Amino acid sequence: MNKGVKGTLRRRLTFTAVGLLAVVVAVMGLASTLALRASLLGQVDARLVAAADRAGLATSAPPVDAADTVAGNDHDADNRPPWFEGPGQDVGTVNVVTSGQVRSGYIGPDGTFRQLSPNQLATLLKVPTNGTVVGITLDNLGSYRAVAVHADDGAVITAIPTASADATVRNYVIVELLVAGIGLALAAWAANILVRREMRPLTNVAATARRVSELPLDKGEVSIDERVPDADPTTEVGQVGAALNRMLGHVERALTAREESEQHVRRFVADASHELRTPLASIRGYTELVRRSDEPLPDGAGQALARVEAEAVRMTALVEDMLLLARLDAGRELEYETVDLTELAVDAVADAHAAGPDHVWQLDVEVDDESDADPETLVSGDDHRLRQVLANLLTNARVHTPAGTTIEVGVRRAGDDVVVRVDDNGPGIPADLRDELFERFTRGDASRNHTYGSTGLGLAIANAVVHAHGGTLECASQPGRTVFTLTLPAAAPVA
């Protein structure tokens, strides 16, 4: 699962909540910043209008008497705007008058009169003279708000700096960002805790479902004791937990009913198989007795009796197989002893070669010449049943491959296991049969099975016996090769 933002529902909910909060904070911050800036600019514009009025009054005020001029401060008297000696202006205020001679200047931070540069004056002269307040930028002075009004045969232009307002807005934005960052971090922490607490019931649902998925529900007696704790039906998540609890109850009852039905079927099969053994043995005995009688038989009777005996033998084998499966399903204990799989493989290949001389049989084993049994391939199991497994595998390989097919049986020690491999270069197993190869009554070609008397129980019995020994039986097949791999735990070494 992706461990990013989209990893879990809890993370998505947390990031969604924090994201929405961030959008709201951003919108509110932008709105408040714009409102503050508009308010500050409104105050600047009010001061600007007042300064423009004072400048207009100064242009119409009588000239100041030279005797009133402070000694030593009249060296720029001819270039000073008339309002410099009239009503006072704020520091940084810029004034331009175009009546007659163009006179301009501004009040510096030290309160002295200073001249404008040509570029600054050119920017001010572009301000429309309709009394509208506009924003301008003067070289080396920064942002200003300016207004121009008609006066006599010219115009009076006044500008006030917005540095103070801009600094206030800038500081406000910095504070907003810091507060928003800290607030969003705290909100993310709180949202994570709240979402985790609210999602705890859903986490319990997932944990319960995971534990149920690990239960062996495919076979045996099933008891599902897992339930979602604290499933509050008043909440949506609690309703999901309650629904899961009800579903688990239904599943448990259904599996219990299935297990009871299967037990009935197993008991019936076991009882029927057991009861059929006696009449089948009687049929075989009587047919053999009649065939051995010295009394002459009608034409064809001998052949008919032979067929009856053969079918009785086949039915007996089928009954024995069904009885064996029923016993394995019931968990009957096998007769355990130390078994050498190398010896079993040698005997099985010898028997298979006698039954199928038209096939090429190969044996790949490692035998210790100093010992009758190879300690590397010893297992603990039922000798008779394991011989039956190898016989079934080799018979299956022989009857389902054409003459001339090479069949190799190998026995090797692999770690703590002993592995037996039956490999043939036959046509392979059809794809539609591979998934159900070890199911009961699974057959290949019907005509071939009829010829060889297959019941479809051989691989099912082999798989059941191997599983009863704690091992595995697997098959890998493709056109031109089929490999059955039998794996059993190796026997513990004897001290």
DATAHU-V677869 format. One record per residue. N is the residue number from 1. RES is the residue in one small letter. PHI is phi in radians with two decimals (* if undefined). BURIAL is # if it has 16 or more other ideal C-beta (glycine too) atoms within 10 Angstrom, else .. Layout:
BEGIN
n=N res=RES phi=PHI burial=BURIAL
n=N res=RES phi=PHI burial=BURIAL
END
This chain:
BEGIN
n=1 res=m phi=* burial=.
n=2 res=n phi=-1.12 burial=.
n=3 res=k phi=-1.63 burial=.
n=4 res=g phi=-1.43 burial=.
n=5 res=v phi=-1.08 burial=.
n=6 res=k phi=-1.58 burial=.
n=7 res=g phi=-1.19 burial=.
n=8 res=t phi=-2.34 burial=#
n=9 res=l phi=-1.12 burial=.
n=10 res=r phi=-1.08 burial=#
n=11 res=r phi=-1.16 burial=.
n=12 res=r phi=-1.10 burial=.
n=13 res=l phi=-1.13 burial=#
n=14 res=t phi=-1.10 burial=#
n=15 res=f phi=-1.17 burial=#
n=16 res=t phi=-1.14 burial=.
n=17 res=a phi=-1.10 burial=#
n=18 res=v phi=-1.17 burial=#
n=19 res=g phi=-1.11 burial=.
n=20 res=l phi=-1.10 burial=.
n=21 res=l phi=-1.10 burial=#
n=22 res=a phi=-1.10 burial=#
n=23 res=v phi=-1.11 burial=.
n=24 res=v phi=-1.10 burial=.
n=25 res=v phi=-1.09 burial=#
n=26 res=a phi=-1.12 burial=.
n=27 res=v phi=-1.12 burial=.
n=28 res=m phi=-1.13 burial=.
n=29 res=g phi=-1.11 burial=#
n=30 res=l phi=-1.13 burial=.
n=31 res=a phi=-1.12 burial=.
n=32 res=s phi=-1.17 burial=.
n=33 res=t phi=-1.14 burial=.
n=34 res=l phi=-1.10 burial=.
n=35 res=a phi=-1.14 burial=.
n=36 res=l phi=-1.09 burial=#
n=37 res=r phi=-1.11 burial=#
n=38 res=a phi=-1.11 burial=.
n=39 res=s phi=-1.14 burial=.
n=40 res=l phi=-1.16 burial=#
n=41 res=l phi=-1.17 burial=#
n=42 res=g phi=-1.12 burial=.
n=43 res=q phi=-1.14 burial=.
n=44 res=v phi=-1.07 burial=#
n=45 res=d phi=-1.12 burial=.
n=46 res=a phi=-1.14 burial=.
n=47 res=r phi=-1.11 burial=.
n=48 res=l phi=-1.12 burial=#
n=49 res=v phi=-1.12 burial=#
n=50 res=a phi=-1.12 burial=.
n=51 res=a phi=-1.13 burial=#
n=52 res=a phi=-1.13 burial=#
n=53 res=d phi=-1.13 burial=.
n=54 res=r phi=-1.10 burial=#
n=55 res=a phi=-1.13 burial=#
n=56 res=g phi=-1.16 burial=#
n=57 res=l phi=-1.15 burial=.
n=58 res=a phi=-1.16 burial=#
n=59 res=t phi=-1.21 burial=#
n=60 res=s phi=-1.74 burial=.
n=61 res=a phi=-1.36 burial=.
n=62 res=p phi=-1.14 burial=.
n=63 res=p phi=-1.11 burial=.
n=64 res=v phi=-1.37 burial=.
n=65 res=d phi=-1.13 burial=.
n=66 res=a phi=-1.11 burial=.
n=67 res=a phi=-1.19 burial=.
n=68 res=d phi=-1.47 burial=.
n=69 res=t phi=-1.28 burial=.
n=70 res=v phi=-1.17 burial=.
n=71 res=a phi=-1.08 burial=.
n=72 res=g phi=1.52 burial=.
n=73 res=n phi=-2.09 burial=.
n=74 res=d phi=-2.00 burial=.
n=75 res=h phi=-1.27 burial=.
n=76 res=d phi=-1.97 burial=.
n=77 res=a phi=-1.10 burial=.
n=78 res=d phi=-1.27 burial=.
n=79 res=n phi=-1.70 burial=.
n=80 res=r phi=-1.27 burial=.
n=81 res=p phi=-1.12 burial=#
n=82 res=p phi=-1.06 burial=#
n=83 res=w phi=-1.38 burial=#
n=84 res=f phi=-1.12 burial=#
n=85 res=e phi=-1.70 burial=#
n=86 res=g phi=-1.78 burial=#
n=87 res=p phi=-1.03 burial=.
n=88 res=g phi=-1.21 burial=.
n=89 res=q phi=-2.17 burial=#
n=90 res=d phi=-1.25 burial=.
n=91 res=v phi=-1.10 burial=.
n=92 res=g phi=1.60 burial=#
n=93 res=t phi=-1.25 burial=#
n=94 res=v phi=-1.87 burial=#
n=95 res=n phi=-2.30 burial=#
n=96 res=v phi=-2.41 burial=#
n=97 res=v phi=-2.19 burial=#
n=98 res=t phi=-1.94 burial=#
n=99 res=s phi=-1.34 burial=.
n=100 res=g phi=1.24 burial=.
n=101 res=q phi=-1.37 burial=.
n=102 res=v phi=-1.29 burial=.
n=103 res=r phi=-2.16 burial=#
n=104 res=s phi=-2.63 burial=#
n=105 res=g phi=2.91 burial=#
n=106 res=y phi=-2.60 burial=#
n=107 res=i phi=-1.53 burial=#
n=108 res=g phi=-1.33 burial=.
n=109 res=p phi=-1.04 burial=.
n=110 res=d phi=-1.54 burial=.
n=111 res=g phi=1.50 burial=.
n=112 res=t phi=-1.63 burial=.
n=113 res=f phi=-1.40 burial=.
n=114 res=r phi=-2.32 burial=.
n=115 res=q phi=-1.41 burial=.
n=116 res=l phi=-1.53 burial=#
n=117 res=s phi=-1.36 burial=.
n=118 res=p phi=-1.00 burial=.
n=119 res=n phi=-1.16 burial=.
n=120 res=q phi=-1.12 burial=#
n=121 res=l phi=-1.14 burial=#
n=122 res=a phi=-1.12 burial=.
n=123 res=t phi=-1.12 burial=#
n=124 res=l phi=-1.20 burial=#
n=125 res=l phi=-1.19 burial=.
n=126 res=k phi=-1.47 burial=.
n=127 res=v phi=-1.17 burial=#
n=128 res=p phi=-1.09 burial=.
n=129 res=t phi=-1.63 burial=#
n=130 res=n phi=-1.77 burial=.
n=131 res=g phi=1.46 burial=.
n=132 res=t phi=-1.52 burial=.
n=133 res=v phi=-1.38 burial=#
n=134 res=v phi=-2.26 burial=.
n=135 res=g phi=-1.73 burial=.
n=136 res=i phi=-2.36 burial=#
n=137 res=t phi=-2.20 burial=.
n=138 res=l phi=-1.75 burial=#
n=139 res=d phi=-0.96 burial=.
n=140 res=n phi=1.15 burial=.
n=141 res=l phi=-2.02 burial=#
n=142 res=g phi=1.75 burial=.
n=143 res=s phi=-1.48 burial=.
n=144 res=y phi=-2.42 burial=#
n=145 res=r phi=-1.90 burial=#
n=146 res=a phi=-2.26 burial=#
n=147 res=v phi=-2.55 burial=#
n=148 res=a phi=-2.21 burial=#
n=149 res=v phi=-2.28 burial=#
n=150 res=h phi=-1.26 burial=.
n=151 res=a phi=-2.60 burial=#
n=152 res=d phi=0.94 burial=.
n=153 res=d phi=-1.75 burial=.
n=154 res=g phi=-2.53 burial=#
n=155 res=a phi=-2.52 burial=#
n=156 res=v phi=-2.02 burial=#
n=157 res=i phi=-1.96 burial=#
n=158 res=t phi=-2.20 burial=#
n=159 res=a phi=-2.42 burial=#
n=160 res=i phi=-2.17 burial=#
n=161 res=p phi=-1.21 burial=#
n=162 res=t phi=-1.87 burial=#
n=163 res=a phi=-1.04 burial=.
n=164 res=s phi=-1.13 burial=.
n=165 res=a phi=-1.13 burial=#
n=166 res=d phi=-1.11 burial=#
n=167 res=a phi=-1.13 burial=.
n=168 res=t phi=-1.09 burial=.
n=169 res=v phi=-1.13 burial=#
n=170 res=r phi=-1.14 burial=.
n=171 res=n phi=-1.11 burial=.
n=172 res=y phi=-1.12 burial=#
n=173 res=v phi=-1.14 burial=#
n=174 res=i phi=-1.09 burial=.
n=175 res=v phi=-1.10 burial=.
n=176 res=e phi=-1.05 burial=#
n=177 res=l phi=-1.12 burial=.
n=178 res=l phi=-1.11 burial=.
n=179 res=v phi=-1.12 burial=.
n=180 res=a phi=-1.13 burial=#
n=181 res=g phi=-1.10 burial=.
n=182 res=i phi=-1.12 burial=.
n=183 res=g phi=-1.10 burial=.
n=184 res=l phi=-1.18 burial=#
n=185 res=a phi=-1.11 burial=.
n=186 res=l phi=-1.13 burial=.
n=187 res=a phi=-1.13 burial=#
n=188 res=a phi=-1.12 burial=#
n=189 res=w phi=-1.08 burial=.
n=190 res=a phi=-1.16 burial=.
n=191 res=a phi=-1.13 burial=#
n=192 res=n phi=-1.10 burial=#
n=193 res=i phi=-1.16 burial=.
n=194 res=l phi=-1.15 burial=.
n=195 res=v phi=-1.15 burial=#
n=196 res=r phi=-1.07 burial=.
n=197 res=r phi=-1.17 burial=.
n=198 res=e phi=-1.28 burial=.
n=199 res=m phi=-1.56 burial=#
n=200 res=r phi=-1.02 burial=.
n=201 res=p phi=-1.06 burial=#
n=202 res=l phi=-1.20 burial=#
n=203 res=t phi=-1.11 burial=.
n=204 res=n phi=-1.12 burial=#
n=205 res=v phi=-1.08 burial=#
n=206 res=a phi=-1.12 burial=.
n=207 res=a phi=-1.13 burial=.
n=208 res=t phi=-1.12 burial=#
n=209 res=a phi=-1.07 burial=.
n=210 res=r phi=-1.15 burial=.
n=211 res=r phi=-1.15 burial=.
n=212 res=v phi=-1.16 burial=#
n=213 res=s phi=-1.14 burial=.
n=214 res=e phi=-1.57 burial=.
n=215 res=l phi=-1.36 burial=.
n=216 res=p phi=-1.36 burial=.
n=217 res=l phi=-1.60 burial=.
n=218 res=d phi=-1.42 burial=.
n=219 res=k phi=-2.76 burial=.
n=220 res=g phi=1.37 burial=.
n=221 res=e phi=-1.25 burial=.
n=222 res=v phi=-1.97 burial=#
n=223 res=s phi=-2.37 burial=.
n=224 res=i phi=-1.72 burial=#
n=225 res=d phi=-1.58 burial=.
n=226 res=e phi=-1.26 burial=#
n=227 res=r phi=-2.50 burial=#
n=228 res=v phi=-1.34 burial=#
n=229 res=p phi=-1.33 burial=.
n=230 res=d phi=0.94 burial=.
n=231 res=a phi=-1.45 burial=#
n=232 res=d phi=-1.38 burial=.
n=233 res=p phi=-1.24 burial=.
n=234 res=t phi=-1.47 burial=.
n=235 res=t phi=-2.00 burial=.
n=236 res=e phi=-1.13 burial=.
n=237 res=v phi=-1.15 burial=#
n=238 res=g phi=-1.09 burial=#
n=239 res=q phi=-1.14 burial=.
n=240 res=v phi=-1.10 burial=.
n=241 res=g phi=-1.10 burial=#
n=242 res=a phi=-1.12 burial=#
n=243 res=a phi=-1.10 burial=.
n=244 res=l phi=-1.13 burial=#
n=245 res=n phi=-1.08 burial=#
n=246 res=r phi=-1.11 burial=.
n=247 res=m phi=-1.12 burial=.
n=248 res=l phi=-1.10 burial=#
n=249 res=g phi=-1.10 burial=.
n=250 res=h phi=-1.10 burial=.
n=251 res=v phi=-1.10 burial=.
n=252 res=e phi=-1.08 burial=#
n=253 res=r phi=-1.15 burial=.
n=254 res=a phi=-1.15 burial=.
n=255 res=l phi=-1.17 burial=#
n=256 res=t phi=-1.12 burial=.
n=257 res=a phi=-1.11 burial=.
n=258 res=r phi=-1.11 burial=.
n=259 res=e phi=-1.11 burial=.
n=260 res=e phi=-1.11 burial=.
n=261 res=s phi=-1.11 burial=.
n=262 res=e phi=-1.14 burial=.
n=263 res=q phi=-1.12 burial=.
n=264 res=h phi=-1.05 burial=.
n=265 res=v phi=-1.13 burial=.
n=266 res=r phi=-1.11 burial=.
n=267 res=r phi=-1.11 burial=.
n=268 res=f phi=-1.11 burial=.
n=269 res=v phi=-1.11 burial=#
n=270 res=a phi=-1.13 burial=#
n=271 res=d phi=-1.14 burial=.
n=272 res=a phi=-1.11 burial=.
n=273 res=s phi=-1.10 burial=#
n=274 res=h phi=-1.12 burial=.
n=275 res=e phi=-1.23 burial=.
n=276 res=l phi=-1.33 burial=#
n=277 res=r phi=-1.09 burial=.
n=278 res=t phi=-1.17 burial=.
n=279 res=p phi=-1.11 burial=.
n=280 res=l phi=-1.15 burial=#
n=281 res=a phi=-1.11 burial=.
n=282 res=s phi=-1.14 burial=.
n=283 res=i phi=-1.05 burial=#
n=284 res=r phi=-1.11 burial=#
n=285 res=g phi=-1.13 burial=.
n=286 res=y phi=-1.18 burial=.
n=287 res=t phi=-1.14 burial=#
n=288 res=e phi=-1.17 burial=.
n=289 res=l phi=-1.13 burial=.
n=290 res=v phi=-1.16 burial=.
n=291 res=r phi=-1.14 burial=.
n=292 res=r phi=-1.53 burial=.
n=293 res=s phi=-1.18 burial=.
n=294 res=d phi=-1.37 burial=.
n=295 res=e phi=-1.25 burial=.
n=296 res=p phi=-1.16 burial=.
n=297 res=l phi=-1.87 burial=.
n=298 res=p phi=-1.03 burial=.
n=299 res=d phi=-1.00 burial=.
n=300 res=g phi=1.50 burial=.
n=301 res=a phi=-1.22 burial=.
n=302 res=g phi=-1.09 burial=.
n=303 res=q phi=-1.13 burial=.
n=304 res=a phi=-1.13 burial=.
n=305 res=l phi=-1.13 burial=#
n=306 res=a phi=-1.09 burial=.
n=307 res=r phi=-1.18 burial=.
n=308 res=v phi=-1.09 burial=#
n=309 res=e phi=-1.14 burial=#
n=310 res=a phi=-1.10 burial=.
n=311 res=e phi=-1.17 burial=.
n=312 res=a phi=-1.14 burial=#
n=313 res=v phi=-1.10 burial=.
n=314 res=r phi=-1.13 burial=.
n=315 res=m phi=-1.13 burial=#
n=316 res=t phi=-1.11 burial=#
n=317 res=a phi=-1.08 burial=.
n=318 res=l phi=-1.11 burial=#
n=319 res=v phi=-1.11 burial=#
n=320 res=e phi=-1.10 burial=#
n=321 res=d phi=-1.10 burial=#
n=322 res=m phi=-1.09 burial=#
n=323 res=l phi=-1.16 burial=#
n=324 res=l phi=-1.11 burial=#
n=325 res=l phi=-1.08 burial=#
n=326 res=a phi=-1.10 burial=#
n=327 res=r phi=-1.19 burial=#
n=328 res=l phi=-1.16 burial=#
n=329 res=d phi=-1.11 burial=#
n=330 res=a phi=-1.37 burial=.
n=331 res=g phi=1.35 burial=.
n=332 res=r phi=-1.13 burial=.
n=333 res=e phi=-1.24 burial=.
n=334 res=l phi=-1.53 burial=#
n=335 res=e phi=-1.58 burial=.
n=336 res=y phi=-1.57 burial=.
n=337 res=e phi=-2.73 burial=.
n=338 res=t phi=-1.37 burial=.
n=339 res=v phi=-2.17 burial=#
n=340 res=d phi=-1.68 burial=#
n=341 res=l phi=-1.19 burial=#
n=342 res=t phi=-1.12 burial=#
n=343 res=e phi=-1.10 burial=#
n=344 res=l phi=-1.10 burial=#
n=345 res=a phi=-1.16 burial=#
n=346 res=v phi=-1.08 burial=#
n=347 res=d phi=-1.13 burial=.
n=348 res=a phi=-1.16 burial=#
n=349 res=v phi=-1.17 burial=#
n=350 res=a phi=-1.09 burial=.
n=351 res=d phi=-1.13 burial=.
n=352 res=a phi=-1.15 burial=#
n=353 res=h phi=-1.14 burial=#
n=354 res=a phi=-1.19 burial=.
n=355 res=a phi=-1.40 burial=.
n=356 res=g phi=-2.35 burial=#
n=357 res=p phi=-1.18 burial=.
n=358 res=d phi=-1.43 burial=.
n=359 res=h phi=-1.85 burial=#
n=360 res=v phi=-1.69 burial=.
n=361 res=w phi=-1.86 burial=#
n=362 res=q phi=-2.25 burial=.
n=363 res=l phi=-2.18 burial=#
n=364 res=d phi=-2.17 burial=.
n=365 res=v phi=-2.38 burial=#
n=366 res=e phi=-2.03 burial=.
n=367 res=v phi=-2.00 burial=#
n=368 res=d phi=-1.47 burial=.
n=369 res=d phi=-1.15 burial=.
n=370 res=e phi=-1.53 burial=.
n=371 res=s phi=-2.44 burial=.
n=372 res=d phi=-1.26 burial=.
n=373 res=a phi=-2.22 burial=.
n=374 res=d phi=-1.43 burial=#
n=375 res=p phi=-1.10 burial=.
n=376 res=e phi=-1.32 burial=#
n=377 res=t phi=-2.07 burial=#
n=378 res=l phi=-1.54 burial=#
n=379 res=v phi=-2.30 burial=#
n=380 res=s phi=-1.82 burial=#
n=381 res=g phi=-3.02 burial=#
n=382 res=d phi=-1.58 burial=#
n=383 res=d phi=-1.02 burial=#
n=384 res=h phi=-1.12 burial=.
n=385 res=r phi=-1.22 burial=#
n=386 res=l phi=-1.21 burial=#
n=387 res=r phi=-1.09 burial=#
n=388 res=q phi=-1.12 burial=#
n=389 res=v phi=-1.09 burial=#
n=390 res=l phi=-1.11 burial=#
n=391 res=a phi=-1.09 burial=#
n=392 res=n phi=-1.11 burial=#
n=393 res=l phi=-1.11 burial=#
n=394 res=l phi=-1.25 burial=#
n=395 res=t phi=-1.11 burial=#
n=396 res=n phi=-1.07 burial=#
n=397 res=a phi=-1.17 burial=#
n=398 res=r phi=-1.30 burial=#
n=399 res=v phi=-1.38 burial=#
n=400 res=h phi=-1.85 burial=#
n=401 res=t phi=-2.28 burial=#
n=402 res=p phi=-1.31 burial=.
n=403 res=a phi=-1.05 burial=.
n=404 res=g phi=1.58 burial=.
n=405 res=t phi=-1.22 burial=#
n=406 res=t phi=-1.58 burial=.
n=407 res=i phi=-2.15 burial=#
n=408 res=e phi=-1.99 burial=#
n=409 res=v phi=-2.02 burial=#
n=410 res=g phi=-2.15 burial=#
n=411 res=v phi=-2.23 burial=#
n=412 res=r phi=-2.50 burial=#
n=413 res=r phi=-1.58 burial=#
n=414 res=a phi=-2.31 burial=.
n=415 res=g phi=1.19 burial=.
n=416 res=d phi=-1.62 burial=.
n=417 res=d phi=-2.15 burial=.
n=418 res=v phi=-1.99 burial=#
n=419 res=v phi=-1.98 burial=#
n=420 res=v phi=-1.96 burial=#
n=421 res=r phi=-2.12 burial=#
n=422 res=v phi=-1.98 burial=#
n=423 res=d phi=-2.09 burial=#
n=424 res=d phi=-2.32 burial=#
n=425 res=n phi=-1.84 burial=.
n=426 res=g phi=-1.36 burial=#
n=427 res=p phi=-1.26 burial=.
n=428 res=g phi=1.62 burial=#
n=429 res=i phi=-1.71 burial=#
n=430 res=p phi=-0.99 burial=.
n=431 res=a phi=-1.07 burial=.
n=432 res=d phi=-1.31 burial=.
n=433 res=l phi=-1.83 burial=.
n=434 res=r phi=-1.18 burial=.
n=435 res=d phi=-1.24 burial=.
n=436 res=e phi=-2.06 burial=.
n=437 res=l phi=-1.12 burial=#
n=438 res=f phi=-1.71 burial=#
n=439 res=e phi=-1.37 burial=.
n=440 res=r phi=-1.30 burial=#
n=441 res=f phi=1.10 burial=.
n=442 res=t phi=-1.50 burial=#
n=443 res=r phi=-2.24 burial=.
n=444 res=g phi=-1.57 burial=#
n=445 res=d phi=-1.14 burial=.
n=446 res=a phi=-1.13 burial=.
n=447 res=s phi=-1.15 burial=.
n=448 res=r phi=-1.17 burial=.
n=449 res=n phi=-1.12 burial=.
n=450 res=h phi=-1.14 burial=.
n=451 res=t phi=-1.14 burial=.
n=452 res=y phi=-1.67 burial=.
n=453 res=g phi=1.22 burial=.
n=454 res=s phi=-1.27 burial=#
n=455 res=t phi=-1.82 burial=#
n=456 res=g phi=1.37 burial=.
n=457 res=l phi=-1.91 burial=#
n=458 res=g phi=-1.04 burial=#
n=459 res=l phi=-1.22 burial=#
n=460 res=a phi=-1.12 burial=#
n=461 res=i phi=-1.15 burial=#
n=462 res=a phi=-1.03 burial=#
n=463 res=n phi=-1.12 burial=#
n=464 res=a phi=-1.14 burial=#
n=465 res=v phi=-1.15 burial=#
n=466 res=v phi=-1.10 burial=#
n=467 res=h phi=-1.13 burial=.
n=468 res=a phi=-1.13 burial=#
n=469 res=h phi=-1.56 burial=#
n=470 res=g phi=1.39 burial=.
n=471 res=g phi=-1.94 burial=#
n=472 res=t phi=-2.34 burial=.
n=473 res=l phi=-2.29 burial=#
n=474 res=e phi=-2.20 burial=.
n=475 res=c phi=-2.37 burial=#
n=476 res=a phi=-2.22 burial=.
n=477 res=s phi=-2.44 burial=#
n=478 res=q phi=-2.65 burial=.
n=479 res=p phi=-0.97 burial=.
n=480 res=g phi=1.76 burial=.
n=481 res=r phi=-2.86 burial=.
n=482 res=t phi=-2.40 burial=#
n=483 res=v phi=-2.25 burial=.
n=484 res=f phi=-1.78 burial=#
n=485 res=t phi=-2.07 burial=.
n=486 res=l phi=-1.85 burial=#
n=487 res=t phi=-2.14 burial=#
n=488 res=l phi=-2.28 burial=#
n=489 res=p phi=-1.12 burial=.
n=490 res=a phi=-1.22 burial=#
n=491 res=a phi=-1.21 burial=#
n=492 res=a phi=-1.15 burial=.
n=493 res=p phi=-1.13 burial=.
n=494 res=v phi=-1.51 burial=.
n=495 res=a phi=-1.18 burial=.
END
